[in-house]
Amino acid sequence: MSGYAFSREPKTVPLVATPHRLIQTRIPVPGTRAILERLEACESRSMQGQLPLVWDRAEDFSVYDSAGNRWIDFTSTIFVANVGHSNAHVTAAMKATLDRPLYSCYAYANETRAHYLEKLVAFAGRPFEKAFLLSAGTEATEAALKLMRMHGQKSGKRRRGIVCIENNWHGRTLGAQMMSSNLAQKAWIGYQDADIHHIPFPYPWALDGRSGEDFLAEGLKQLEAAGIDLARDVCGFMLETFQGWGAVFYPDDFVQGIERLCRRHGILLAFDEMQAGFARTGRAFGFQHYGVEPDLICCGKGMGGGVPLSGVLGRAEVMDLPEVGNMSSTHSANPLVCAAGLAVIEEIESRNLIAETERKGRLLFDALRDLQSRFPGRIANLLGRGLIAAVLIHDPKTGKPDGPFTSRVAERCMQKGLLVVHTGRESIKIGPPLTISDAALLEGVAVLGEAIAEVAAE
Ligand SMILES: Cc1ncc(COP(=O)(O)O)c(C=O)c1O
């Protein structure tokens, strides 16, 4: 985190009234502080850190507070509302389940579950044959870790090595944090699993003229120097499809090189598709940009359209490794979330959201490139694909990342009726619902430009 504290003092800001935004009170709206303090009194502080905005309702690409102020949402509640907030088809599917009535049935069979899993596997396509469902993203990455190790043991690997990428992130539970490389966040564990390894991430600014494949070769040399033999010791590679904070994709040949190693040595290749899945990048799943075929994908966020739904997909041979009962959870495949998940895929298909996202992504990046040409020293990099973008903000004097300035830009956007993802570092992340209109998308980018100009002028 940048250490920047958002002001809770209602501030008089200019009136905004456009077809997509309405700011008609002081911001934060009076009363916000009282609600935040009530939460602070009874909830762990680990939930804090976001912009001081109390959500009252959210529809499609708009978020409203109780005073009727309306924001263009560039967050999708962190890439959850891919099919739009409170999507009518998803709502109707859940209402029908509640009216049946059926809230939960644990692991007992239920027809909606059968329908959803058939649809999910068909949507994911080759080589995915089976899935199992969970609730949180971190459970899905943990489950992939378990499957990779089980597969490794079955194939006689001496050790249980999983190779991950530095600075990638996979969730907040034990295994997920071991696979992530945020040292401060996993200090609580007190030790690092000796069989989880990290190789450097090929940031565009780190490549230094090298190809992705050469960069990978250097990372592999580090493993070799540490005595790790891929053929003997490694059972899995776990890749975040793009690195989250900055929407940083890998060079294709880096990922293709990993896939070749996996095939050569009987290693499973898993992608953490939490942010990248369900049409977000203009493909059904983000790994499809690299021209590779993973063995496992871990999904969550946009999969449920706003309800807690996550899952792992893979080939039957891998998915059936756990014994009966060894891989499920009380709320796995709950009928309510299966109905929602099914409606999400139907929405993606019937509204052509994959192709639409690719088209809108081109609009977004054209507009962002214009913005970059207006602030060449400030906007150091534009990263992302489809409707996931990161604007990396530097200090033009030092050329270094400028987290505090970026937080102020996020706060100014809020005062102007635009909600962006505050990452706590030098990136403004943009990930609107995929249903956003072209006009609202472009209006949002224009507001971001105004915010950068105003903060820079102060
Ligand atoms: C790439 C990635 N993996 C895993 C997770 C963990 O998902 P959850 O918060 O649902 O446990 C997240 C959440 O932000 C994520 O972005």
The ligand as an SDF file (V2000), in Angstrom:
LIG
                    3D

 16 16  0  0  0  0  0  0  0  0999 V2000
   -5.0780  -13.7510   -9.3990 C   0  0  0  0  0  0  0  0  0  0  0  0
   -5.8450  -14.0450   -8.1460 C   0  0  0  0  0  0  0  0  0  0  0  0
   -5.7880  -15.2690   -7.6230 N   0  0  0  0  0  0  0  0  0  0  0  0
   -6.4750  -15.6040   -6.5120 C   0  0  0  0  0  0  0  0  0  0  0  0
   -7.2710  -14.6760   -5.8710 C   0  0  0  0  0  0  0  0  0  0  0  0
   -7.9980  -15.0630   -4.6270 C   0  0  0  0  0  0  0  0  0  0  0  0
   -9.3560  -15.0390   -4.8240 O   0  0  0  0  0  0  0  0  0  0  0  0
  -10.3490  -14.8770   -3.5700 P   0  0  0  0  0  0  0  0  0  0  0  0
  -10.1590  -13.4940   -3.0420 O   0  0  0  0  0  0  0  0  0  0  0  0
  -11.7110  -15.1050   -4.1480 O   0  0  0  0  0  0  0  0  0  0  0  0
   -9.9590  -15.9060   -2.5760 O   0  0  0  0  0  0  0  0  0  0  0  0
   -7.3720  -13.3770   -6.3890 C   0  0  0  0  0  0  0  0  0  0  0  0
   -8.1900  -12.3590   -5.7080 C   0  0  0  0  0  0  0  0  0  0  0  0
   -8.0250  -11.1730   -5.8510 O   0  0  0  0  0  0  0  0  0  0  0  0
   -6.6390  -13.0490   -7.5590 C   0  0  0  0  0  0  0  0  0  0  0  0
   -6.7010  -11.8360   -8.1070 O   0  0  0  0  0  0  0  0  0  0  0  0
  1  2  1  0
  2  3  1  0
  2 15  2  0
  3  4  2  0
  4  5  1  0
  5  6  1  0
  5 12  2  0
  6  7  1  0
  7  8  1  0
  8  9  2  0
  8 10  1  0
  8 11  1  0
 12 13  1  0
 12 15  1  0
 13 14  2  0
 15 16  1  0
M  END
$$$$
